[in-house]
């Protein structure tokens, strides 16, 4: 009996040590929130790292560039999956809000498989662009991130993950790893519609409240809430800013999300194609001179 208690104590001590390492730090120094110093510095680091890697790989062969993108996607995918095992140490439990029903979370999985599975390879461009767009939107205005010191595990994981998802998209565009022809934009729309349906299923399944009778005292009339969540993955249930009246929001929000996401995808394609044309024109002029 004493031996079992000793083992239990060691397990408790181990968890406490891991929790102390991974938990949020809230000293008030270098606090991460939207447009804080920590937020701006991390954005600059992401931009700087992307530019540096583009500069380092611009003269490499096609295989090296493809390998860079594959590694970037694999690390992002690995960070996402590993987070489910580390969340219990940082937050005390697994945060089901991070299940793959949002644009950011779902695309890391889909991009990874699209790069390694020929059956979904035709969606590689769509998943790459949507993953980049979702990450860019989130990290630019991280209003949903609970405030904590910028060196806390949860903040570093968020910044790294979204930074990598932005990077894989930028690398894929710059190194011409994806097909940006307009005839393929239909796959962007198919992916968005599929995600909207998937998010609707997630919102329906995981939204709810569960209460159980209190058993602390026999005959206690009270109930204990053990589950209470109202999810709005991919903003198909409510608009992202929650400004539309609830009576009509559920009918408007899905269309707003689909149209706006598709519009951003088309805009990224347009900007990328136009920039590529300008660069090619400059190259031709330089060669003529």
C-alpha positions in Angstrom: 0.0 0.0 0.0 2.8 2.4 0.9 4.6 1.6 -2.4 1.4 2.5 -4.4 1.1 5.8 -2.5 4.7 6.6 -3.2 4.1 6.0 -7.0 1.0 8.2 -6.9 2.9 11.0 -5.2 5.6 10.8 -7.9 2.9 11.0 -10.6 1.3 14.1 -8.9 4.7 15.7 -8.6 5.5 15.0 -12.3 2.2 16.5 -13.4 2.7 19.6 -11.3 6.2 20.1 -12.8 4.8 19.8 -16.3 1.9 22.0 -15.5 4.2 24.7 -14.1 6.3 24.6 -17.2 3.4 24.7 -19.8 0.8 26.8 -17.9 0.1 30.4 -18.8 2.4 32.9 -17.1 0.7 36.1 -16.1 3.4 38.4 -14.7 2.1 41.4 -16.6 5.4 41.6 -18.5 5.3 41.2 -22.3 1.6 40.4 -22.3 0.3 39.0 -25.6 -3.0 40.5 -26.8 -4.2 42.1 -30.0 -1.8 44.9 -31.1 0.4 44.7 -28.0 4.1 44.9 -28.2 4.4 41.1 -28.0 1.9 40.7 -30.8 3.7 43.2 -33.1 7.1 41.7 -32.4 5.9 38.2 -33.1 4.3 39.5 -36.4 7.6 41.1 -37.4 9.5 37.8 -36.5 7.1 35.8 -38.7 7.5 38.3 -41.6 11.3 38.4 -41.2 11.7 34.6 -41.0 9.6 34.2 -44.2 11.6 36.8 -46.1 14.9 35.3 -44.9 13.9 31.8 -46.0 12.7 33.0 -49.4 16.1 34.8 -49.8 18.0 31.7 -48.8 16.0 29.3 -51.1 15.4 31.5 -54.1 18.4 30.1 -56.1 17.9 26.5 -54.9 16.6 23.9 -57.2 12.9 22.9 -57.4 13.4 19.8 -55.2 14.9 21.9 -52.3 12.0 24.4 -52.5 9.4 21.7 -52.5 11.2 20.1 -49.5 11.1 23.4 -47.6 7.3 23.6 -48.1 6.8 20.0 -47.2 8.8 20.5 -44.0 6.9 23.7 -43.1 3.6 21.9 -43.6 4.7 18.8 -41.6 5.9 20.9 -38.7 2.6 22.8 -38.6 0.7 19.6 -38.7 2.9 18.1 -36.0 2.5 21.2 -33.7 -1.3 20.9 -34.1 -1.4 17.3 -33.2 1.1 17.5 -30.4 -0.9 20.3 -28.8 -3.7 17.9 -27.9 -1.2 16.0 -25.8 0.3 19.1 -24.2 -3.0 21.0 -23.5 -3.8 19.0 -20.4 -0.5 20.3 -18.9 -1.1 23.9 -20.0 -4.9 24.2 -19.5 -5.8 21.3 -17.3 -7.8 19.6 -20.0 -8.1 19.3 -23.7 -9.7 22.4 -25.2 -12.3 21.0 -27.7 -12.5 24.4 -29.4 -9.3 23.4 -31.2 -10.9 20.4 -32.9 -10.5 20.7 -36.7 -13.7 22.5 -37.5 -12.2 26.0 -38.1 -10.4 27.3 -41.2 -7.0 27.4 -39.4 -7.2 24.0 -37.7 -8.7 22.0 -40.4 -6.4 23.2 -43.2 -3.2 22.0 -41.5 -4.5 18.5 -41.7 -5.9 18.9 -45.2 -2.8 20.6 -46.6 -0.6 17.8 -45.1 -2.6 15.0 -46.7 -3.0 16.9 -50.0 0.8 17.0 -50.3 1.1 13.3 -49.6 -2.0 11.7 -51.1 -2.6 11.8 -54.9 -6.3 11.3 -54.4 -6.7 14.8 -52.9 -3.8 16.4 -54.7 -6.1 18.5 -56.9 -7.2 20.4 -53.8 -3.6 21.2 -52.8 -3.8 24.8 -54.1 -7.2 25.4 -52.4 -6.1 24.0 -49.1 -2.8 25.9 -49.2 -4.4 29.2 -49.9 -7.2 28.7 -47.4 -4.8 27.6 -44.7 -2.7 30.7 -45.3 -5.8 33.0 -45.3 -7.2 31.5 -42.1 -3.9 31.8 -40.3 -3.2 35.4 -41.5 -6.7 36.5 -40.4 -6.3 35.0 -36.9 -2.7 36.1 -36.2 -3.3 39.6 -37.5 -6.2 40.1 -35.1 -5.9 37.5 -32.3 -8.9 38.6 -30.4 -9.8 35.1 -29.5 -6.5 34.4 -27.7 -6.7 34.6 -23.9 -4.2 37.1 -22.6 -0.9 35.7 -21.2 2.8 36.5 -21.1 4.2 36.2 -24.6 6.6 33.4 -23.6 3.9 31.1 -22.3 3.6 27.8 -24.1 0.0 28.5 -25.4 1.1 31.8 -26.9 4.2 30.5 -28.5 2.3 27.5 -29.9 -0.3 29.8 -31.4 2.3 32.1 -33.0 4.4 29.3 -34.3 1.5 27.3 -35.7 -0.1 30.2 -37.5 3.2 31.6 -38.6 4.0 28.2 -40.3 0.6 28.1 -41.9 1.2 31.6 -43.4 4.7 30.6 -44.4 3.7 27.4 -46.3 1.2 29.5 -48.4 3.7 32.3 -49.2 6.4 29.7 -50.1 4.0 27.8 -52.3 3.1 31.0 -54.2 6.6 32.5 -54.4 8.2 29.2 -55.5 5.4 28.3 -57.9 4.4 25.1 -56.1 0.7 25.6 -56.6 -1.5 26.2 -59.7 -3.1 29.7 -59.5 -4.9 29.4 -62.8 -8.5 30.8 -62.6 -10.0 27.6 -64.0 -9.0 25.8 -60.8 -10.6 28.3 -58.4 -13.7 26.0 -58.4 -11.7 23.8 -56.0 -11.4 26.7 -53.5 -15.2 27.0 -53.6 -15.7 23.2 -53.1 -13.3 23.3 -50.2 -15.1 26.2 -48.5 -18.5 24.7 -49.0 -17.2 21.4 -47.6 -15.8 23.1 -44.6 -19.0 25.0 -44.0 -21.0 21.7 -43.9 -18.3 20.1 -41.7 -18.4 23.1 -39.3 -22.2 23.0 -39.2 -22.0 19.3 -38.2 -19.4 20.2 -35.5 -21.4 23.1 -34.1 -24.5 20.9 -34.0 -22.8 17.9 -32.3 -20.7 19.7 -29.7 -23.0 22.6 -28.7 -25.1 21.8 -25.7 -25.4 21.8 -21.9 -25.2 18.8 -19.6 -26.2 18.9 -16.0 -26.2 16.1 -13.5 -27.8 15.9 -10.0 -25.7 17.0 -7.1 -24.7 14.1 -5.0 -22.9 15.9 -2.2 -25.9 15.6 0.1 -28.7 13.1 -0.2 -31.8 14.7 -1.6 -29.9 17.8 -2.8 -32.2 19.6 -5.4 -29.3 21.3 -7.2 -27.6 20.3 -10.4 -24.0 20.5 -11.4 -23.1 21.7 -14.9 -20.4 19.5 -16.4 -20.6 20.6 -20.0 -21.7 23.9 -21.4 -20.5 25.0 -24.9 -21.9 27.0 -27.7 -19.5 26.7 -30.7 -19.4 28.8 -33.8 -16.8 27.1 -35.9 -16.1 28.7 -39.2 -18.7 31.3 -38.3 -21.6 29.5 -39.9 -23.9 30.0 -36.9 -23.1 33.6 -36.0 -21.2 36.3 -37.9 -17.6 36.7 -36.8 -18.3 40.0 -35.0 -21.7 39.0 -33.5 -23.2 42.3 -34.8 -26.2 40.8 -36.8 -29.4 40.3 -34.9 -29.8 36.7 -33.6 -33.2 36.2 -35.2 -31.6 36.4 -38.7 -28.0 35.7 -38.0 -28.2 31.9 -38.5 -29.6 32.4 -42.0 -27.1 35.1 -43.0 -23.8 34.0 -41.3 -23.1 30.9 -43.5 -23.4 32.9 -46.7 -21.3 35.8 -45.3 -18.6 33.3 -44.3 -18.6 31.4 -47.7 -18.7 34.6 -49.8 -16.0 36.5 -47.8 -13.7 33.5 -47.6 -14.1 32.8 -51.4 -13.6 36.5 -52.1 -10.3 36.5 -50.1 -9.1 33.4 -51.9 -9.9 35.0 -55.3 -8.1 38.2 -54.2 -5.0 36.3 -53.2 -5.0 34.6 -56.6 -5.4 37.9 -58.4 -2.6 39.6 -56.4 -0.3 36.7 -56.9 -0.9 36.4 -60.6 -0.5 40.2 -61.1 2.7 40.3 -59.1 4.1 37.4 -61.1 3.3 39.2 -64.4 5.0 42.4 -63.2 8.1 40.5 -62.1 8.3 38.6 -65.4 7.9 41.9 -67.3 10.8 43.4 -65.4 13.0 40.3 -66.1 12.2 40.7 -69.8 13.2 44.4 -69.8 16.4 43.6 -67.9 17.3 40.9 -70.4 16.6 43.2 -73.4 18.8 46.0 -71.9 
